[in-house]
Amino acid sequence: MSNQAILVMLGERFLQARLNEGLEQIELAEKAGVNVSTVQSLENGKRSVGLEKIIAILRALDKLHELDNFMPKPPVRSASLLTNKNQVRKRVSKRKEDKQDSEPFQWNKTIAASGD
């Protein structure tokens, strides 16, 4: 699916959620603290409205708990649990022994052609 198709699909879902709550666009906008044009843009899927505004609208629809279904907390894999200092890993890098030593950079170094 393209990004635009996903925006349209999400817009349809927000529209249906609003209708299920019996709210007009202006009522939802006021309850969420956003402009009515934001609600319209979201429901039409014509443009992205920003994550903060989506969260505000979800909160106004009493659907904030649905974020857990949208993107549940990923499980922690055993390899990424701890570093050697018992700290939670924040990034992945090669181990020092796995890194290959490369030649230092030299200006004007001739590179041998393959097949010579």
N, C-alpha and C positions, 0 to 999 in steps of 0.2 A: 504494500500500500504506500502511496505517496504521502508526504507530509500534509498536503492539502486534503487528501481523502480522509486522513485521520482527523483533521480539524473539523471536517463536515460531520463525520461519525460522532465525535465528541459533542459537537454542537447539538445534534439531534438528541443525544442522551441528556444534555442539560435542559433542553426544551421540554422533553418528556418529564424530567424530574420536577421542573417548575410547574408544569400543568398538573402533575399528580398532587402537588401541594396546594393547588388552587390559587396560585399567585399570578398577578399580572407582571409584565416586565418591569414596570416602574416600581411596583411593590418590592420585587426581589432586589432591584437596584438600591432602593432606600435601605432595605434590611441589611444588604451586604456593604453598604457605604461606597458604592461605585456608581458611575454614570449609567443611565439607561442605554446609551450607545455601546457600552461595554457588554452588557447583557445581550443586546442585539447582535453585536459582532461575534460573540461567543456562540450563540445559538445558530447563527447563519454559517459559521465556519469560514468566514471570509478572511479573517486575520487573527493572528495570535493576540491574546489579551494580557498575557503575563501571568506568571505563576501565583504571585501574591493576590491578584484579583480572582483567580480561579479558587484559591483557598478561601477567600472571603465569601465567594458565592456558594461554595460547598458548605461553609459554616452556616450561611443564611438558610440553605436548604436542609440543614441538619443532616448532612451527608459526609461530614468530615471524616467519620470513621471508615468510609469507603476507600480512603487512600491506602489503607492496609491491603485491600484487595487489589488495588491498582499496582502497587509496588511494595510487596511484603519485605520485611527486613531479611536480607540475604543471610544464609547460614555461614558461620565462620568455618573455613576449611582448616584442618589441623596443621597444614604447612604454613599457614599465615597467622597462627595464634600468637606465638611469642618469638622475640628475637633472643639472642644470647644474653641480654640484660633484663629479661622478663618484662619487656615493654611490648605493647601491642604494635604490630607493624603498621606503618603508614604508607609505605611504598615498597615496590619490589625491585630488587637490583641483583645482579649476578654476584655470586660468591667470589671472593678475591682469588681463590685457587682456580675458578672457572674462567676468569678473565685471561685473554690471550695477550701476551706482551706484544706490542706493535713497535715497529721501528720509529724512532723519533722523526719528526718532519724535517726535511731538508729542502732548501730552495734549490731550484735548477737541477734536481735529481733526475736522471734519465730512467725512464721506466722501460724495462725490457718488453719487447713485443711478444705476444704468445705465439708459439709454434716455431720459435727460433732455436 
